[in-house]
Amino acid sequence: MANINITKMSSKGQVVIPLDMRKGFKEGDKLVVLENKGQIILKKAEHFSKNIEEDLEFARRTEEAWKEIDREESTIYSEDEFLKKLEKW
């Protein structure tokens, strides 16, 4: 399941990755930053070529979900229904 958190950008453009999302990352790791239609994806440089298509598809689906919310076309699910949908996604 996706882990969701909130952070903010400093005046210098710096963003802190929340502590609970830093597992597997260490100081000095190089990260690739992908921007796609307002979505930002961070990926370890050593894993850049792996699953890049999946990352871009995730960004595309997320963008479409936000558009549906903006158009008030979103659907409300119970937690169980949501988890079942997420497993199929």
C-alpha positions as CSV (number, residue, x, y, z in Angstrom):
1,M,0.0,0.0,0.0
2,A,1.2,3.5,-0.8
3,N,2.6,5.5,2.1
4,I,1.4,9.1,2.1
5,N,2.8,12.0,4.1
6,I,3.1,15.8,3.8
7,T,6.2,17.9,3.7
8,K,7.0,21.4,2.4
9,M,9.6,23.2,0.4
10,S,12.0,25.7,1.9
11,S,12.9,29.0,0.3
12,K,16.0,27.4,-1.1
13,G,14.0,24.6,-2.8
14,Q,14.9,22.0,-0.2
15,V,12.4,19.3,0.7
16,V,12.6,17.0,3.7
17,I,11.7,13.4,3.1
18,P,9.6,12.4,6.1
19,L,11.4,10.0,8.5
20,D,9.0,7.1,7.9
21,M,9.7,7.3,4.2
22,R,13.5,7.2,4.4
23,K,13.8,3.5,4.9
24,G,16.4,2.1,2.6
25,F,17.9,5.6,2.0
26,K,21.1,7.0,3.5
27,E,23.0,10.2,3.5
28,G,24.9,10.6,0.2
29,D,22.5,8.5,-1.9
30,K,22.0,9.9,-5.3
31,L,18.3,10.4,-6.3
32,V,16.8,10.9,-9.7
33,V,14.0,13.4,-9.8
34,L,11.3,13.0,-12.4
35,E,8.7,15.6,-13.1
36,N,5.6,14.6,-15.0
37,K,2.6,16.9,-15.3
38,G,2.9,18.3,-11.8
39,Q,4.0,15.0,-10.2
40,I,7.4,14.5,-8.7
41,I,9.0,11.1,-8.3
42,L,12.2,10.5,-6.4
43,K,14.0,7.3,-7.2
44,K,17.4,6.0,-6.1
45,A,19.8,6.5,-9.0
46,E,21.0,2.9,-8.7
47,H,17.4,1.8,-9.4
48,F,16.6,4.4,-12.1
49,S,16.3,2.0,-15.0
50,K,14.3,-0.5,-13.0
51,N,10.5,0.0,-13.2
52,I,10.6,3.5,-14.7
53,E,7.6,2.6,-16.7
54,E,5.7,1.7,-13.5
55,D,6.7,5.0,-11.9
56,L,5.4,7.0,-14.8
57,E,2.2,5.0,-14.9
58,F,1.7,5.7,-11.2
59,A,2.2,9.4,-11.9
60,R,-0.3,9.3,-14.7
61,R,-2.9,7.6,-12.6
62,T,-2.3,10.0,-9.7
63,E,-2.8,12.9,-12.1
64,E,-6.0,11.5,-13.4
65,A,-7.3,10.9,-9.9
66,W,-6.7,14.5,-9.0
67,K,-8.5,15.6,-12.1
68,E,-11.5,13.5,-11.2
69,I,-11.5,15.0,-7.7
70,D,-11.3,18.5,-9.2
71,R,-14.3,17.7,-11.5
72,E,-16.1,16.2,-8.5
73,E,-16.3,12.8,-10.3
74,S,-14.5,10.9,-7.5
75,T,-16.1,7.9,-5.8
76,I,-16.1,7.4,-2.0
77,Y,-15.2,3.9,-0.9
78,S,-15.2,2.2,2.5
79,E,-11.7,1.2,3.7
80,D,-12.2,-2.5,2.6
81,E,-13.5,-1.4,-0.8
82,F,-10.6,1.0,-1.3
83,L,-8.0,-1.7,-0.3
84,K,-9.6,-4.2,-2.8
85,K,-9.4,-1.5,-5.6
86,L,-5.8,-0.7,-4.6
87,E,-4.8,-4.4,-4.9
88,K,-6.3,-4.5,-8.4
89,W,-4.5,-1.3,-9.4
